[in-house]
Amino acid sequence: MLTRPLRSVLYIPGSKLRAIDKARALPADAIIFDLEDAVAIEEKEAARETLRHELGRGGFGQRFILVRINGLDTQWGEADARAAAQMKCDAVLLPKCESAAQLDRLAGLVGQHRLWAMMETPRGILRAEEIAAHPRLDGMVMGTNDLYKEMHARPTPARDAMLTSLGMCVLAAKAHGIAAIDGVYNAFKDEAGLKAEAEQGRDLGFDGKSLIHPLQLEGANDAFAPTEAEVDLARRQIRAFEEARAQGQGIAVVDGKIVENLHVETARKVLAKAKAIAEIARIAAE
């Protein structure tokens, strides 16, 4: 069950010592330390040891730490998984996940670590509910670049070709109470484009966005955080509903709109998220 903010989920190459060290001070809610796409073939084995050592050193504070291994069908995947079992991380991320059976295999290799799944192939998308239901799975990350490639689809600003896949994964994640993280935005210097896509992901129901560059952190953190207006409305909805209940009524009215129990439940989640984000900021400032 998702219990913490995951607004910004930043990829960091597991082979780049300088980047790993820099990540200790970045305002990311979560970090994916990557042993897969971001690591050259000749650096795969060395990256495992670099990452194991650096995660052991700690210093990442409250950030949620994921390790993305190579696929279990590659020559590096099983060794990555066994190495990750000994790493100080919160979860292990499986690329190109296509079935619960793949997660079963991974679970047998990573000790007590929780699992996350990359959703980036047509077969994986079609099995999203099966994957989300796995008892060790805590989150899904959209791999939209690979999915575009596999679908032979054309990227557009509105992400028309992605909407079905995005929606299927959000539904599966919400049905099983796990996190859903949107895919990356490749033009990392395009602040307006990132803002638009992050807001679209937020409105679709995603909990945060995966990122390829630290320049994108502020935009993602802003997009997936409750606004002051949303926090104010949530407080007023709760107060009005409690007053209505005290008078024996089942509904309230705020700003000319009906407020029922379901709206209050959402309002409480907004306030809880705002409180958690404020706590993250407080700890980071100490």
Helices and strands as residue ranges (DSSP letters): E 8-13, H 17-23, E 30-34, G 41-43, H 44-57, E 64-68, H 77-84, E 91-94, H 100-107, E 114-119, H 122-126, H 128-132, E 137-142, H 144-151, G 160-162, H 163-175, E 179-182, H 191-204, E 208-211, G 214-216, H 217-223, H 228-246, E 252-254, E 257-259, H 261-285
